[in-house]
Structures are given as structure tokens and as C-alpha cells.
Amino acid sequence: MGTVFSLDVRGGEPGAVRAALEEAAAGLRRVDEVFSTYREDTQISRLARGELDVGQCDPEVAEVLELAAEAERVSDGWFSTRYRGQLDPTGIVKGWATERAARRLLAAGASGVSVNGGGDVQLLGSPGTGRPWRVGVSDPLRPGGLAAV
């Protein structure tokens, strides 16, 4: 995916949360192995070159392409899985992977999870009693400044 992921996990039994963190990290590495457009050997790169068809790929490829097709439909074409004429579903893969990692951690018993995958943020649960998650949105007109929190 060509990006950095950061995870903030609150609560839960430490052993179970640690195991879930390791599973989430392995899952993110696997997503990169399947979907990266920066590597020639990934399923998505091979699919784009016509070396594979969707049926020969991991089931997650079909799942992501279906999500992307729905996003393209509801956005009236503003979202697309094509970049410069090539198949490139990375616009949806990062958010999909971020959500999967967050849900895996919450299912392991964490009370609050924040996963940031290169700006795609998934927040589940709470960071603490009576405390909301806070996310800053950078201001493109003021480098280093925030447009909103």
C-alpha cells in the first residue's frame, strides 16, 4: 500500500490484545502482498496485466473490487479503480484494510481502537471513560496547522 499504519489500542486483556495486534499487523502485510501496485508480483498487479483473472485471486480481491464498484456507482463515477488506464483499487484498499485491522482488535476485547492507515482513520469504542476520540484534520492552506478537530 506504500504507507504507514499507526494503531492505538485501549483496554482489553493484554495477552489477547497483543495477539490481535500481531494478527492485525500480519493482515496488513498480507494486504500489501496482494494489493500493492508498487510491486510487480502482487495479485492486483498481475490482474492488471491480464496474467490472472479475479477467480484466480484471493477472495479478498473480489470483495474489494465489489466495494470499489459500489463506490463508483454511488459517486456517479467520481471514484474509480482506474488510474492512468490501469487497474488501481488502492483508493479503497487502504480504508478497507484499516477497518479490518480495527475490527480485529475490538473483537479481541479492546475497549477502544484507533487505526490510521496513511490518513484513512477508523475509530471504534472509546479511548477512556467519558472521553471521545479526537482527530485533527490538517489545513492545506497552513502547513502544520489544523482545519478542524
N, C-alpha and C positions, 0 to 999 in steps of 0.2 A: 504494500500500500504506500510505501515511501513516506511514512510519517511516524511520529512518536505518540505513544499512548501513555496516559498517566491515570492511575487509579487511586482513589481514596475510599477506604473501606472502614466502616464504623461498626462496632459491636460484634456479636456472634462468638461462638466458641473458637478460640484461636487455632486449634488443630484443623477444624473443618474449614475455616476461612483461609488458612494457609494453603490447604489442598485445593480449594476452589480458585485461589489466586494462581496457583501453578497450572491448573486446568485452563483458566481464562487466558493466561499467557501462551500456553501451548495452542489453544484455539486461535488466538490472534496470529501466531506464527503460521499455523496451517492456512488461515485465510490468505495470508501473504503468499504462501506457496501455490495456492490455487488461483488467486485473482490478480496478482501483481502484473501490471502492464510494463514494468521496468525490466522484467526478466523474460527471456525467450522461452524458457522451459515450462512456464505455468500453463495450466489448462486454459485459462482465458486467452493467453497469447496464442496458444495452439489452435483454439477455437476460432479466433480472429483470422488466422492464416488458412483456415479450412482443413487443418490436419485432423481435427476432431469434430464430431457433432455433439450437440447438447446431451444426447443419450449416452455418450461415452464419457462424459464428465461426471464428477461427483454430484450427488443430488442437490447440493447447495448452489451449484451453478444455475440449475433450472429455477430454484427458489428465488435467487437474486434477479435473474432475468425476468421472471414474472413480476416481482416487485417493481422493477425498473419499467416494465411495460405499463403497469398501472400508473406509476408516477408520470410517465409520458402522456398517458391518456387524460388523467385528471388535470395536468398542467397545460393541456392543449398544445403539446409539443415543445413547451419551453424547457422541459427536462428531456434529455436524450442519452442513450447509451452509446452514442457515436461521437467520436472526436476525430476531426480531420479524416472522415470517411472510414475510420476503423472502429471496431467494437471496443468500447471502453466503459464498463459499468462502475468505475471507481467512484463516480458521483453518488452512488447508493451503497456501495460495498462498505465504505468506512462507517457510515451510520448504522448499517445492519450489524456489522461486527461489534461496534461499540455497544449496541443494545444487547446483543447476545452475551457479551462479557459481563455486563451489569446484571442481567437476569441470572446468570450462573452464580454470581456472588451473593445475590439476595436469596436465592434458593438454598444456599449453603448456610443460611442463618444470619447473615449480616443484617443489621438494623438500618444501615444507610450505606449507599454506594454512589460514588461519582466516578464516571469513566469519561475521560476526554481523549478522543481519538483525533488528533490534529484539528481541533476546533469543533468536531461533532461531539456534543456533550449529552450524556444520559445520566439523569439523576433519579435514584429510586430510594424510597424510605426517607429517613431523617438523619442529619449529622449529629443530632443530640436532642434531648428533651426540650420542646418548645423552641427549637432553633430551625430556621429554614436553610436550605442550601442557598448560597449566593454565587452568582455567576456574573462576571464582568464582560461587557461587550466593548471591544476596542473601537476607538474612534478613528476612522480612516483619515480625518482631517487634522488630527492632533496625535502624531506618533507617540505612543506611550500613554496616551490619555484614554479615558473611558467615555463611551457614549451613553451607557446605561449600566445599571447593576440590577 
